[in-house]
Amino acid sequence: DFQHYGRFVVRELHRSSRGKQKNIEQSRQDHYVRFTALMKLPDPCMPSSPPCERNYFLACYAVSLAQGKNLRNQIIRGSTVSNYLSAACSLLDDRRLPYTCK
């Protein structure tokens, strides 16, 4: 029965694409952590800094990404820069650290 096999294929495709996205996010987080180490930050989440300082650092990171200092060392689209920033911000979210100025 064709549908019987199709369900397995669809489930496996969905599962593998979810895993791929998770790997991409992890790679982007690792890239952010390496960037913070290059900038000599003792903690990538900057817990003792005010939110505006974290926000400024993330903006500098975005400029670095846009200039080609990313996983592929090439110029990337704005949406890809946003994805890198989202991955970095999720590290801050995990520690409940705000990164926007109020």
VENJO-V987594 format. One record per residue. N is the residue number from 0. RES is the residue in three letters. PSI is psi in whole degrees, -180 to 180 (none if undefined). Layout:
n=[N | N]
res=[RES | RES]
psi=[PSI | PSI]
This chain:
n=[0 | 1 | 2 | 3 | 4 | 5 | 6 | 7 | 8 | 9 | 10 | 11 | 12 | 13 | 14 | 15 | 16 | 17 | 18 | 19 | 20 | 21 | 22 | 23 | 24 | 25 | 26 | 27 | 28 | 29 | 30 | 31 | 32 | 33 | 34 | 35 | 36 | 37 | 38 | 39 | 40 | 41 | 42 | 43 | 44 | 45 | 46 | 47 | 48 | 49 | 50 | 51 | 52 | 53 | 54 | 55 | 56 | 57 | 58 | 59 | 60 | 61 | 62 | 63 | 64 | 65 | 66 | 67 | 68 | 69 | 70 | 71 | 72 | 73 | 74 | 75 | 76 | 77 | 78 | 79 | 80 | 81 | 82 | 83 | 84 | 85 | 86 | 87 | 88 | 89 | 90 | 91 | 92 | 93 | 94 | 95 | 96 | 97 | 98 | 99 | 100 | 101]
res=[ASP | PHE | GLN | HIS | TYR | GLY | ARG | PHE | VAL | VAL | ARG | GLU | LEU | HIS | ARG | SER | SER | ARG | GLY | LYS | GLN | LYS | ASN | ILE | GLU | GLN | SER | ARG | GLN | ASP | HIS | TYR | VAL | ARG | PHE | THR | ALA | LEU | MET | LYS | LEU | PRO | ASP | PRO | CYS | MET | PRO | SER | SER | PRO | PRO | CYS | GLU | ARG | ASN | TYR | PHE | LEU | ALA | CYS | TYR | ALA | VAL | SER | LEU | ALA | GLN | GLY | LYS | ASN | LEU | ARG | ASN | GLN | ILE | ILE | ARG | GLY | SER | THR | VAL | SER | ASN | TYR | LEU | SER | ALA | ALA | CYS | SER | LEU | LEU | ASP | ASP | ARG | ARG | LEU | PRO | TYR | THR | CYS | LYS]
psi=[121 | -44 | -36 | -47 | -36 | -38 | -40 | -41 | -47 | -44 | -43 | -41 | -44 | -45 | -43 | -35 | -35 | -42 | -38 | -44 | -41 | -40 | -40 | -45 | -43 | -41 | -40 | -38 | -43 | -39 | -44 | -43 | -41 | -40 | -44 | -35 | -41 | -35 | 5 | 35 | 131 | -28 | 122 | -23 | -7 | 55 | -27 | -1 | 151 | 158 | -38 | -33 | -42 | -41 | -43 | -44 | -41 | -36 | -40 | -39 | -42 | -42 | -44 | -45 | -46 | -26 | 4 | 6 | 73 | -172 | -33 | 1 | 50 | 162 | 134 | 162 | 161 | -37 | -32 | -38 | -43 | -38 | -40 | -44 | -39 | -41 | -42 | -43 | -30 | -29 | -40 | -41 | -40 | -31 | 10 | 42 | 121 | 150 | 13 | 147 | 139 | none]
